Amino acid sequence: MTEADIMVESAALPALAERRLEVCEHKGVGHPDTLTDGACEAAAVALAGAYRRAFGRAMHFNVDKGLLVGGRSAPRFAGGVVLEPAKLVLCGRASDAGGRFDVADVALRAARGHLERALRRGAAHIEVRAEIRRGSASLESIYGGEQRAANDTSLGAGYWPYSPLEARVLRAAALLRSSELRERFPAAGDDFKVMGLRRDASVSLTVALAMVDSAVRSAAEYFEAKRSLEAHLAARLDGASVAINMLDDAQTTDELGLYLTVTGTSAEMGDDGQVGRGNRVNGLITPGRAMSLEAAAGKNPAAHVGKIYNVLATEIARSLCEELPELREASVQLVSQIGRPVAEPWAAAVEVRAARALDEVLRAQVRRVLARHLAGLDERTRRLEAYGLPDIAPG
């Protein structure tokens, strides 16, 4: 890249934490959208490994389309039943493996494995199907040269550091999936969503949490568990107010009107899932930030910039703030052009908030950090091939 391709500017808007209103969201591991992301990402990691073992290099594939169609269930206090299984369809394109392995089988095994790891209950009630066809010759040709070319014209975005609200939402998510909470509150399911709202200094978290019917014997026990969960979370979230399952009917004496499930995920009846509707690569949905709408999960980690640039932009922003003490905040956007080398973005835009004036010395330092990350891109893509996206780790 030339210097003309890299724009380094001072941030125009006030810092997010200084604005009067802020919103961010996280969808938990058992949420239908996150389950679909995770299954597709697990399939991508498995396919990347299979092509490496069979051919010694990456080949063309993308399994970044997926739909989870919810099933039907009949929750009951002390234990209900699943009436009809949910269905997960993986869709994508992949190079012919020449008989060395079965592409669909590799993807299916990986997706099923992810569901079994993500869900303590209910994975057996999700049927998985793969609809993977061969891709176009022009896209397959991208993987033949020494210098990998971008297989899409796309945008990746990332920022650092997290705002206090963002950090609190991630902390709430970590608490909700912790073994401590699961042991203390067996009624808490794997499917949850955390919506964080800050008005000036007041922080409120609204949590949708699937409750497991076999661990609840009555409406009174359900509401007692909910109140205890709210208190448990609030005490660990620096004074944030916490409200769980706001649609619950406080007057009910039976299962109707409560967020009660058989398996601990709304995929059994209440909701469907789709790749790309959930968390970005940092585990958050942040409408107040620069954000790509690319569905990163399931994309090829060797050449699809819809995955690579979102991870890379986040890592660059973090490095900038950690290595340059003058920077209080950084936001990075990387733009690709199909066919251009992945390590040479079409353009890069870096917005920083600095403790001193943004002069040419500081701009040059920012460009050096960015150039170093681009030069080390091969190592990053190898890690993505081996381990998947950091927040959607399939293992």
N, C-alpha and C positions, 0 to 999 in steps of 0.2 A: 504494500500500500504506500502511496505517496502521502505527504503531509496534507495535501489538498483533500484527500479522502477522509481525513480524521478531523472532526470538528470538536474542539474543547471549549466549552462556554460556561459561564456562571449560571447557576439555576435561576430561572426567572420568577418562579412562584415561591412563597414562603415554605419553610420546611413543613412536612406533613404534620409533625408533632406540634407545630405552632398554629395550625389552622383550628378553627373553632369546632369543626365537625370532621370526624374520621370514621370510616367503616372498613372492616376486613373480615374475612371468613376462612374457615378451614372445614373440609369434609373428611371425616374419619375413615379409618381403614376398611370398615364394613359398609360404608355408604355405597349404594349401587354405582354411582359415577366413579368412585375410587376403586371399587372392585373391578370395573371394566378397564380402567386405566392400568391397574396392576396386572391383570391377566394379559393384556396386550403387551405390556412392557416385559413381562416374564417370557412371552413368546418371542419377542425380539431378541432378548439375551440368548435364549436357547438356539434360535436360528443363526445368530452371529457366530456362536461357538460351533455349530454343526458345519457351517460353510468353511470356517477356518480349518477344522479338522479334516474336512473332505478335500478342500482345494488349496489350503495354505494361505488364503486371503479372503477378504470380505467380498461378498457378492450382492447383487441388487435384491433388496426386499424391503417392504414396509407393511407392517400389520397394525396400522394406526387407525383403523376403523373398527369399531366394536359397538354392539348394542346388547344390553341386558334387559330382557323382557321379563317383568315381574310375574310371579306365579300367583297362586291362591292359597289361603290358609284360613284356619279357624282357631284363633288363640282362645285359650280358656285358662282361668286361674288353676294353678297346679299342673298345667300341661295340656296344650292343644295339639292340633295336627296340621301338617302341610297337605293340602288337597291336590295341588297341581304344581309341579316343579317350575322354577324360573328357567329361562333359556338364555344362554350367552352365545352370541354369534361373533366370531372373529373374522374380519374381512381384510384382505390385502392383496399384495402382489409380491411374487417371489421368483427368483431365477430357478430354472430347471436344475435339480440336483443330480441329474444323470443316473438315477438309480442308486446313488450312494447313500441316500437316506430319504425318508418319506417326509416331505415338507409339512404337510398337514398334521401328521402324527407328532412330529417334534413340537409344533405349536400347541397342539391340543394337550399333550402331556404337561407342558410348561404351564399353560393356563390353569389346568386342573390342580397342579401342584400349588400354584399361587393361592387359589381359592381355599385349599386345605390349610395353608399356613395363615391366611388372613382371617379365617372364620373359625371360631371354636366350635360352633354348631352350624349346620345348614349347608356346608359345601356339597354334601351328597344330594341336596335338593336343587342343585343348579346343573342343568344339562348344558354341555359345551359342544359347539359345532364350529368347524372351520370352513370358510369359503375363501380360499386363497388361490388365485390364478397367476399365470405368468405375466410379467410386466412387459412394457414396450422395449423394443430393441434399442432405441435411442437412450433410454434410461439405463439399461443394462450395460451399455458401452462405457458409462461413466466409471465403472469399477475396473476397467482394464488397464488404465495408465498408471504411471508411477505417482503422479500428483493427483490426488483425489479432487474431483470437481463437484461443486454443489449440485444436488439434484432437484433444487427448487429455488424460486425467487421468493425470499421470505424475510421475516424480521425476528430477531431475538432481543429480549430486554431483561435487564437485571439491575438491582440497586443494593446499596449497603449504607448504613446499618438499618436494622429493623427499628421501627418506631416502638415506643413503650406499649402501645396497644397491640401491634403485631406480635411482639414478644410475648405478651400476655395470652393472646389467642393460641400461639404455639405451645405455651406452657399448659394451658387448659387441655389441649389435645394430647399432650404427653401424659398428663394426669389421667385422662379418660381411658387411655390404652395401657396404663401401668398395671403390673401384676398386683401391686398393693391395693388399688381401687377394685380390681376384679375380685380379689379374695374378700375384701371387706363388704362389697356390694355385689353379690352374685346375680342380682337381677339386671345389672347393667350389661347391655348387649354391645356388640362390636360396631354397630352402625350409629354414628353420631355426626352432628354438624354443629359447629360453633360460630355464631355471628357476633362479632365485637362491634360495639358502638361507643364512641367517645364524644360527649358534648362538653366542650371546654375541658375541665379536669375530671368530669364525672364519667366513669367507665361502667358499661353494662354488657354482660354476656348472656345471650340467649342460646340455649343448648337444646337441640332435638336429639333425644337419646332413646333408641329402641330398648324396651324393657322385655326381659325374657319371662314368659308366662309360668314356666315350671318353677321359678324361684319366687313367685308371688301367689298367695293363697286367697287374697281378697282385695277389694278396692281400698279398704283402710290400710292394709299392708303396703299396697302400691304407693299411696300418698305419703306414708311414713318413710318409705325408702327414698322417694323423690325429695322430701324435705331434708333428709340426712345427706343425700348426695349434694344438694345445693349448698348446705352448710360446709360440707367437706371441701368442695371446690372453692367457695368464697374465702375460706380461711387460708387457702394456699395461693391466692391470686391477688395479693396486695390491695385488698379492700374493694375489688370489683364486685358489683352486685351480680348474682347469678340466678337465672330463671330457667327451669327445665320443663319441656313439653307443655307449652302454653295453650295448646288446643284441648288439653284434658278437661273433661266435664267434672267439676268438683262435686257435683250432686249425685253422680252415678254410684250405684251399688253393685253393678255387674261389669263385664268386660267392655261393654260398649262405651265409646267416648274416651278410651284410654289408649296411649301409645304402647300397646301390648303386642308382642310377637312370639312366635314359636321358636324361631332360630336366632333372634337377636339382630336381624337385618330387615329393613323394609322391602328388600328385594323379594321377599316371600309373597308380598301382596300389595304393599302400599306405594311402591315407587319402581321406576325403571332406571336404567343407567346408560350412559353414553360416553365414549372417549372424548376428552377435551372439555367436558362441562365442569370438571372439578378443579383441584388445586393446580397452580402453576408449579414449575420445577422446584420452587423454594417452599412448597407446602402451604401456600396462602393464595387467596383470591383477593386482590388489592385494587379496587377501582380508582383509588386516588394516586396510583403510581403508573409510570410507563409500564405497559404490560402487553405481551404478545398473546394473541388468541390462538396461536398454533397448539394443536394437540400433540404434545411432545411424546407421550407414551406410545410405544410400538414403532416409532420411526427408526430407520436405519442409523445406528450410532456412528457409522463410518463416513457418511456423506450427506445425511439429511440435516440441513442447517436449522430446520424447525425444532430439532432437538438440541443439536450441538451449540448453536448460538445462544439459546436461552440459558443453558448451563454456563457457557463461557462468559456471557455478559455478567452474570451474577458473581462469578469468581473474579473477574476483572474489577468489578465495583468493590468487592471486599478487599482485594489486594491494594487498591488505591488508598482506601481509608486506613488500612493497617500499616502501609509502608510510607505514606506521606502524612506526617502529623498535622500539616496545615489543613487537610481535608476533613470536614465534619460529615459530609454526605456525598455520595456519588451515584449517578444513574447512567447506565450504559445501554446504548442501542446499536446493534450490529445488523446490517442489511446485506443480504446475499443476492447474487444474480446467477441464475441457472447456467451451468457450464463453466463458471469462473472457479478457480481453485478455492477450496474451503478455507484455506489459511490466508486468503486475500479477500476480505469482505469488500463488497462494492462501496460501502461507506460505513463509517463508525461515528456515532455522536456520543460525546461524553459531557454530561452536565455535572458540575461540582459545586458544593457549597464550602467555601474556604474561609479560614480565619484571617487571611490577608488578601490583598488584591490579586486577582488572577493575572499574572504577568507571563511573559514568554518563557521564563525559567520554569515556572510551575507547569505550564502547558507542555513543555518538553519532557518533564518528568512523567506526566500523565501518559504521553505518547510512548515513552520507553516501557512503562509497565504493560501497556496494551500490546506493544510489539513483542514483548517477552512471552506473553500468554499465547499469542498467535504462533510464535515459533515453536512452542511446546504443545501444539494442538494434537499431534499424533499420540502423545502419551494420554491426553484427555480422552480421545476417541477410543483408545485401547481399554481404558478404565470403564467407559460407558459400555463397550462391548461385553466386558467381563462381569460387570456388577449392575448395570442398569442405572436409571435415574436415582439420584440420592434420596429423594423423598418417596419414591415408588419402588424401593428396592425389592426385587422379587425373591430374594433369599432370606 
